[in-house]
Structures are given as C-alpha cells and as structure tokens.
Amino acid sequence: MKILKTIILMVLFVGIVQAKTGVVTGGAAYTMLPWFKSSFLELAEDVDEARQDNKHILLFFHLAECPYCDQMVKDFDQQPLKAFIQKHFSVIAINIRGDKEVAINEEYTLSEKELANEIQVKYTPTVVFLNQKNETIMRTNGYRSPAKLRQVLGYVSSKAYEKLTLAQYIEKNKEIGNYQLQNHEMLQKITDFSTIKTPVAVIFEDKNCDSCEYFYSTTLKDKSVISEFDAFKVVRFDADSTRAIIDNKGNRTTPKEWVQKLKLTYRPGIVLFNEGNEITRIDGFLYPFHFKEALRYVGGDFYKRIATYSDYLAYRQTQLLEQGIDINIQ
C-alpha cells in the first residue's frame, strides 16, 4: 500500500511539474525596410531635414512579432504606395518596448517605451504624423489597408489638415463603394443612447467598408468574440445616415454627424461606451483574439482598475498562458 501511495504521489508531482504552459502563435518576425530613415531619434532635427525636402515625419510605432506591423511593413514596400511614401514622408521606426532615447526637442527626452505610454499607444502599428513645426497633426491606431492608409497619407502630404479634419477630407474625396450592410442577430435598434448606463458597442459602417466582409465572415463567427459581445447592447449605423438619434450625452444628432464628431474614420469603426462615456474604440483592423479582449476590457470593467488597454492585454496574456491556454494572435 505504501508503495502504491508513493507511486500515486510521484505521478501527481510529475503532472504538476509538467503542467502545460500556454504558447503564443501567429506572431510574425519582420525587419524595418532599408529605406526607412536611419535616425538618431532627435525629432527636431529630423523635422528640419524633412522640411527641407518638403516632407512630413511619419513615426511608425511597432512591436516585435506583431502580425499587423508585419503586414503594414509589407504594404509600405509595394508600389505605388512605396513611391508615394518615399516622396512625401521620412519614416522613423519607434519600438514601443524599446529603450532608445527619443529627443522630442532640446528640452524633452524620453525612452521609446515612455513615449509610447505617453501618447497612449493602444494598438500596433500606430502611425503618428508630425508637421513641419514638429507638432503632431494626425495618427492612426492599428492596421489599415493600403487604400485606406493612402487616404490618410494624401490628407497629410497635401496639408489638408490646415483646413479640414480627416473625416471631412475623406468625405470630400470619397468614391461611393458597393458594400451592402449586413444583418446580424445581435444588432439592436436603439436611437436614444442618453439613458443607457450599461456597456454599449456602436458600430459604424458605410458602403466603402473594405474590412466589413472579414468582420462578418470571420470575427463574428468566432464564439469567443460573440461571448464578449453578450455584455453589450450592440447597435450598427450606416455612417452616412441622416436619421434622427440622440447620442450618449443627450444631443440630438444623426449617425453621420455623430461619427464626424467622434472623428472616427475607420470602418467598421466601433466605439465602446459604459456608464454613458466612451471608454475605448476599435479603429483599426484586429484579429479575433485582440478584438474580443478589447470587448472584455470594457464589458468586464477591467478599465476601472487597469489604466490602458495595452496594460490590460499584457496582464491578460500572462494570465492565459499561466493557465495553460494557447493564444493565437492571428
């Protein structure tokens, strides 16, 4: 009997020692393109050099193994986008976990990761544009397709930002696409958001939404995503609609006016509210894992004790891996 107990204890011990730790898959190894600017990260000097060539600075905030960064780097190197960027921009890479010093100007210096925290980088890649006075004029959060990124690049390079918002610029120059809005069982018909204090997800789409097919065919087919949506009232609007609604602050408006006020230019753009306030938004392409975790960050009230989504994501990833759960970030 003693021998049997000893064997059982040994088996249990080995089981504990060999307990599975989760692994992350879907990462992508990539390198910065050779034509990116070799910068000492003294931004005032970089801006001066760019101004002499009538260019703007494009800061490319990235993260190792980031599949979205990998794809955008590949996009940057494809014509005609490559030629346009090289003509109008000096591209400088910033590692959001990096320790290199970044001199914003002569008085202010901080590390790459401190800069990323200061400007609240939520998703990678984040692209920040500087004008010829070393001022931030525009940013995009997360991956955008070449066609959508080209709109932003045109807005900045033409200095349209001096007179128009990006939303106004896109509206002025857009061609009407042929995407047809789809239905989904979770979508509710709500027109007054002023009295809703529970989590709300407001989705804005339009006929030019080139990521909506993926959203419905893949993202909303993922059971873990739908499970996180259960915490929300989910409403979808045509971003061009002029129907009467009341926004979260009690203002009478329309979806078209609301989306412009929110300065939301990505489609499908999703704004997550709770207790009547915007908590965060999804304004770039996300694979299902990151998408569902953005929902959980708000729907699970994690934003109340974890300041940023990126901090929450680091905590959540560690938690899942320690539980032996594998994570596929694609």
C-alpha positions as CSV (number, residue, x, y, z in Angstrom):
1,M,0.0,0.0,0.0
2,K,2.8,2.4,0.9
3,I,4.4,1.7,-2.5
4,L,1.2,2.4,-4.3
5,K,0.7,5.7,-2.4
6,T,4.3,6.6,-3.3
7,I,3.7,5.9,-6.9
8,I,0.5,8.0,-6.9
9,L,2.3,10.9,-5.3
10,M,5.1,10.7,-7.8
11,V,2.7,10.7,-10.7
12,L,0.8,13.7,-9.3
13,F,4.1,15.5,-8.7
14,V,5.3,14.9,-12.2
15,G,1.9,16.1,-13.5
16,I,2.3,19.3,-11.6
17,V,5.9,19.8,-12.8
18,Q,4.9,19.1,-16.4
19,A,1.7,21.3,-16.2
20,K,1.3,22.8,-19.6
21,T,2.1,26.5,-20.1
22,G,0.3,28.1,-22.9
23,V,2.1,29.3,-26.0
24,V,1.6,32.3,-28.3
25,T,1.2,31.6,-32.0
26,G,0.6,33.8,-35.0
27,G,3.4,36.2,-34.4
28,A,5.4,37.4,-37.4
29,A,9.1,38.2,-37.5
30,Y,9.9,41.2,-39.6
31,T,12.5,43.9,-40.1
32,M,12.3,47.6,-40.9
33,L,12.7,48.5,-44.5
34,P,16.2,49.7,-45.6
35,W,14.7,52.9,-46.9
36,F,13.3,54.0,-43.5
37,K,15.2,56.9,-42.1
38,S,18.3,56.0,-40.1
39,S,17.5,58.4,-37.3
40,F,19.3,59.3,-34.1
41,L,15.7,59.9,-32.7
42,E,16.3,63.7,-32.4
43,L,13.0,64.6,-33.8
44,A,13.5,68.3,-34.1
45,E,16.5,67.7,-36.4
46,D,14.5,65.0,-38.3
47,V,11.7,67.5,-38.8
48,D,14.2,70.2,-40.0
49,E,15.6,67.8,-42.6
50,A,12.2,66.7,-43.7
51,R,11.1,70.3,-44.1
52,Q,14.0,71.0,-46.5
53,D,12.7,68.2,-48.7
54,N,9.0,69.4,-48.3
55,K,8.3,66.1,-46.4
56,H,6.4,65.2,-43.2
57,I,7.7,62.8,-40.5
58,L,5.9,59.5,-40.2
59,L,6.5,57.8,-36.8
60,F,5.9,54.1,-37.1
61,F,5.2,52.6,-33.6
62,H,5.7,48.9,-33.8
63,L,6.1,45.8,-31.6
64,A,8.2,42.6,-32.2
65,E,6.3,39.7,-33.6
66,C,3.3,41.9,-34.3
67,P,1.4,40.4,-37.4
68,Y,-0.3,43.8,-38.1
69,C,3.1,45.5,-38.2
70,D,4.5,42.9,-40.4
71,Q,1.6,43.3,-42.9
72,M,1.9,47.1,-42.9
73,V,5.7,47.0,-43.5
74,K,5.0,44.7,-46.5
75,D,2.4,47.2,-47.7
76,F,4.8,50.1,-47.3
77,D,7.2,48.3,-49.7
78,Q,4.7,47.7,-52.5
79,Q,4.1,50.1,-55.4
80,P,2.5,52.6,-55.8
81,L,2.3,53.1,-52.0
82,K,6.1,52.9,-51.6
83,A,6.8,55.6,-54.1
84,F,4.2,57.9,-52.6
85,I,5.6,57.5,-49.0
86,Q,9.2,57.9,-50.2
87,K,8.3,61.1,-52.0
88,H,6.3,62.8,-49.2
89,F,7.5,61.3,-45.9
90,S,10.5,60.4,-43.8
91,V,9.6,57.2,-41.9
92,I,11.1,56.6,-38.5
93,A,10.5,53.4,-36.6
94,I,9.8,53.5,-32.8
95,N,9.8,50.3,-30.8
96,I,7.1,50.6,-28.2
97,R,9.1,48.3,-25.8
98,G,12.4,50.0,-26.8
99,D,14.9,51.8,-24.5
100,K,16.5,54.2,-27.1
101,E,16.2,57.8,-26.1
102,V,13.9,60.0,-28.2
103,A,14.6,63.7,-28.1
104,I,11.3,65.4,-28.8
105,N,13.0,68.8,-28.7
106,E,16.0,70.3,-26.9
107,E,14.2,70.3,-23.5
108,Y,12.3,67.0,-23.6
109,T,13.8,63.5,-23.9
110,L,12.3,60.1,-23.0
111,S,12.7,56.5,-24.0
112,E,10.8,54.8,-26.8
113,K,8.5,52.9,-24.4
114,E,7.9,56.0,-22.3
115,L,6.9,57.9,-25.5
116,A,4.6,55.1,-26.4
117,N,3.0,55.2,-23.0
118,E,2.7,59.0,-23.0
119,I,0.8,59.1,-26.3
120,Q,-1.2,56.0,-25.2
121,V,-0.4,53.6,-28.0
122,K,-3.2,51.0,-27.8
123,Y,-2.6,49.0,-30.9
124,T,0.4,48.4,-33.1
125,P,1.2,49.6,-35.6
126,T,0.3,53.2,-34.5
127,V,1.3,55.8,-37.1
128,V,1.9,59.4,-35.9
129,F,2.4,62.2,-38.3
130,L,4.4,65.4,-37.5
131,N,4.1,68.6,-39.4
132,Q,7.0,70.8,-40.3
133,K,6.8,72.6,-36.9
134,N,7.3,69.3,-35.0
135,E,3.7,69.1,-34.0
136,T,1.5,66.0,-34.0
137,I,-1.2,66.5,-36.6
138,M,-2.6,63.1,-37.2
139,R,-2.5,59.5,-36.0
140,T,-3.9,56.1,-37.0
141,N,-4.4,53.3,-34.4
142,G,-3.7,49.8,-35.8
143,Y,-3.5,48.4,-39.2
144,R,-5.3,49.9,-42.2
145,S,-5.4,48.6,-45.7
146,P,-3.2,50.3,-48.4
147,A,-6.3,52.0,-49.9
148,K,-7.4,53.4,-46.5
149,L,-3.9,54.3,-45.5
150,R,-3.4,56.1,-48.8
151,Q,-6.3,58.4,-47.9
152,V,-4.5,59.4,-44.7
153,L,-1.2,59.9,-46.5
154,G,-2.9,62.1,-49.0
155,Y,-4.5,64.2,-46.3
156,V,-1.2,64.8,-44.6
157,S,1.0,65.3,-47.6
158,S,-1.4,67.8,-49.1
159,K,-1.6,69.7,-45.8
160,A,-5.3,69.4,-46.0
161,Y,-5.2,69.2,-42.2
162,E,-4.8,73.0,-42.1
163,K,-8.4,73.4,-43.2
164,L,-10.2,70.0,-42.8
165,T,-10.5,67.2,-40.5
166,L,-9.6,63.8,-41.9
167,A,-13.3,62.8,-41.9
168,Q,-14.1,65.9,-43.9
169,Y,-11.2,65.2,-46.3
170,I,-12.4,61.6,-46.9
171,E,-16.0,62.8,-47.4
172,K,-14.9,65.4,-49.9
173,N,-12.8,62.9,-51.9
174,K,-14.5,59.6,-51.5
175,E,-16.0,57.4,-54.2
176,I,-19.1,55.5,-53.3
177,G,-18.4,51.8,-52.9
178,N,-20.8,48.9,-53.4
179,Y,-20.6,47.2,-50.0
180,Q,-24.0,46.3,-48.6
181,L,-24.6,46.5,-44.9
182,Q,-25.3,43.0,-43.5
183,N,-27.7,41.9,-40.7
184,H,-26.7,40.1,-37.5
185,E,-28.9,38.8,-34.8
186,M,-27.1,40.7,-32.0
187,L,-27.8,44.1,-33.6
188,Q,-30.4,46.1,-31.8
189,K,-32.5,49.1,-32.9
190,I,-31.7,51.9,-30.4
191,T,-32.0,55.6,-31.2
192,D,-31.6,57.2,-27.8
193,F,-28.3,56.5,-26.0
194,S,-28.6,59.1,-23.4
195,T,-30.1,56.9,-20.7
196,I,-28.1,53.8,-21.2
197,K,-25.6,53.2,-18.5
198,T,-24.6,49.6,-19.3
199,P,-22.0,48.7,-21.9
200,V,-22.8,49.8,-25.4
201,A,-21.0,49.0,-28.7
202,V,-21.8,51.4,-31.5
203,I,-20.6,50.1,-34.9
204,F,-20.3,52.5,-37.9
205,E,-20.1,51.1,-41.4
206,D,-20.6,52.5,-44.9
207,K,-20.5,51.5,-48.5
208,N,-16.7,51.9,-48.6
209,C,-16.0,49.5,-45.8
210,D,-13.3,47.1,-47.1
211,S,-12.9,45.3,-43.8
212,C,-16.6,44.6,-43.1
213,E,-16.6,41.3,-45.0
214,Y,-14.0,40.0,-42.7
215,F,-15.8,41.4,-39.7
216,Y,-19.0,39.4,-40.5
217,S,-17.4,36.3,-42.1
218,T,-14.7,35.8,-39.6
219,T,-14.8,38.0,-36.5
220,L,-18.5,37.4,-35.8
221,K,-18.1,33.7,-36.5
222,D,-15.8,33.4,-33.5
223,K,-17.7,32.1,-30.5
224,S,-15.3,33.8,-28.0
225,V,-16.0,37.2,-29.7
226,I,-19.8,36.7,-29.6
227,S,-19.5,35.7,-25.9
228,E,-17.8,39.0,-25.1
229,F,-20.4,40.9,-27.1
230,D,-23.0,39.5,-24.7
231,A,-22.1,42.1,-22.2
232,F,-23.1,44.9,-24.6
233,K,-26.1,46.4,-26.3
234,V,-24.9,46.4,-29.9
235,V,-26.1,48.9,-32.4
236,R,-24.9,49.3,-36.0
237,F,-25.3,52.5,-38.1
238,D,-24.7,53.5,-41.6
239,A,-22.1,56.3,-41.2
240,D,-23.8,58.2,-44.0
241,S,-27.3,58.0,-42.4
242,T,-29.2,61.3,-41.6
243,R,-31.8,59.6,-39.4
244,A,-32.5,61.3,-36.1
245,I,-30.9,59.9,-33.0
246,I,-29.8,61.0,-29.5
247,D,-26.1,60.5,-28.6
248,N,-24.7,59.4,-25.3
249,K,-24.6,63.0,-24.0
250,G,-28.3,63.7,-24.9
251,N,-27.6,65.7,-28.0
252,R,-29.9,65.4,-30.9
253,T,-27.9,64.3,-33.9
254,T,-27.6,61.8,-36.8
255,P,-25.2,58.9,-37.3
256,K,-23.4,61.0,-39.9
257,E,-22.9,63.9,-37.6
258,W,-22.0,61.7,-34.6
259,V,-19.3,59.8,-36.4
260,Q,-17.8,63.0,-37.6
261,K,-17.9,64.4,-34.1
262,L,-16.2,61.3,-32.8
263,K,-13.5,61.7,-35.6
264,L,-13.9,58.1,-36.4
265,T,-12.6,57.4,-39.9
266,Y,-12.1,53.6,-39.9
267,R,-14.8,51.2,-41.0
268,P,-16.1,49.2,-39.3
269,G,-15.3,51.7,-36.5
270,I,-16.6,50.6,-33.2
271,V,-16.9,52.8,-30.1
272,L,-17.3,51.1,-26.7
273,F,-19.3,53.0,-24.1
274,N,-20.0,52.3,-20.5
275,E,-21.9,54.4,-17.9
276,G,-22.6,56.9,-20.7
277,N,-19.0,57.5,-21.5
278,E,-16.7,56.4,-24.3
279,I,-14.1,54.0,-22.8
280,T,-12.2,53.0,-25.9
281,R,-12.6,52.3,-29.6
282,I,-11.6,49.8,-32.2
283,D,-10.5,52.0,-35.2
284,G,-8.1,49.6,-37.0
285,F,-8.1,46.0,-38.2
286,L,-8.0,43.4,-35.4
287,Y,-7.9,39.6,-35.5
288,P,-10.4,37.9,-33.2
289,F,-8.1,37.5,-30.1
290,H,-7.3,41.2,-29.8
291,F,-10.9,42.1,-30.8
292,K,-12.5,40.0,-28.1
293,E,-10.0,41.3,-25.5
294,A,-10.9,44.9,-26.3
295,L,-14.5,44.0,-25.7
296,R,-13.7,42.2,-22.4
297,Y,-11.6,45.2,-21.2
298,V,-14.7,47.3,-21.3
299,G,-17.5,44.8,-20.7
300,G,-15.7,43.2,-17.8
301,D,-15.0,46.6,-16.2
302,F,-11.2,46.0,-16.3
303,Y,-10.7,49.6,-17.5
304,K,-11.6,50.7,-14.0
305,R,-8.5,49.2,-12.5
306,I,-6.1,48.9,-15.4
307,A,-5.4,52.2,-16.9
308,T,-4.8,51.3,-20.6
309,Y,-5.8,48.5,-22.9
310,S,-2.2,47.7,-23.7
311,D,-1.5,47.2,-20.0
312,Y,-4.6,45.0,-19.7
313,L,-3.6,43.0,-22.7
314,A,-0.1,42.2,-21.2
315,Y,-1.8,41.2,-17.9
316,R,-4.4,39.0,-19.8
317,Q,-1.9,37.3,-22.0
318,T,0.2,36.3,-18.9
319,Q,-2.9,35.1,-17.2
320,L,-4.0,32.9,-20.0
321,L,-0.5,31.4,-20.6
322,E,-0.1,30.6,-16.9
323,Q,-3.5,28.7,-17.1
324,G,-2.1,26.6,-20.0
325,I,-4.2,28.3,-22.6
326,D,-2.7,28.8,-26.0
327,I,-3.1,32.2,-27.7
328,N,-3.4,32.6,-31.5
329,I,-3.0,36.3,-32.3
330,Q,-4.0,35.8,-35.9
